[in-house]
Structure formats: C-alpha cells, structure tokens
Amino acid sequence: MGDKSPKSKQRNQKQKQSVKAESQARAQSKQDGYSQAQPLGAKGKK
C-alpha cells in the first residue's frame, strides 16, 4: 500500500487529528443545539 516515509506518517497523523477534532466539535455543537432548543416542558417538539 503506500509510502511509509516519516513525512507521510506525519501527514497521516495530522489528518487523523483534524478528523477527530472535527467530529468532536460536531458532537459538541449538536449537544449545545439540543440543550438550547429544548426548554423544560417542551417534550416531543423540535
């Protein structure tokens, strides 16, 4: 499969880190959206 030079390993590591950070940010913003959009007592409404 491919190039395993030190530079390619660094590049792969950076890609993995950025994808992980992006998915964490998405999950966090989703949670924030739910907590703001759902006041107490408003069950079942979006």
C-alpha positions in Angstrom: 0.0 0.0 0.0 2.0 3.0 0.0 4.5 5.4 1.2 5.7 5.0 4.8 8.3 7.7 4.9 8.4 9.9 8.1 6.7 12.7 6.2 3.8 10.6 5.1 3.4 9.3 8.7 3.3 12.9 10.0 0.7 13.8 7.3 -1.5 10.8 8.2 -1.3 11.7 11.9 -2.3 15.3 11.2 -5.2 14.1 9.1 -6.4 11.8 11.9 -6.1 14.5 14.5 -8.1 17.0 12.4 -10.8 14.5 11.7 -11.1 13.6 15.3 -11.3 17.3 16.3 -13.9 17.9 13.7 -16.1 15.1 14.9 -15.8 16.2 18.5 -16.8 19.8 17.5 -19.8 18.4 15.6 -20.9 16.3 18.6 -20.4 19.3 20.9 -22.4 21.7 18.8 -25.2 19.1 18.4 -25.4 18.8 22.2 -25.4 22.6 22.6 -28.2 22.8 20.0 -30.3 20.3 21.8 -29.9 21.9 25.2 -30.8 25.4 23.9 -33.7 24.3 21.7 -35.4 22.1 24.3 -36.7 24.2 27.2 -38.2 22.2 30.1 -41.7 21.1 29.5 -41.5 21.1 25.7 -41.3 17.4 25.1 -41.7 16.0 21.7 -41.4 19.3 19.8 -38.5 20.1 17.6 
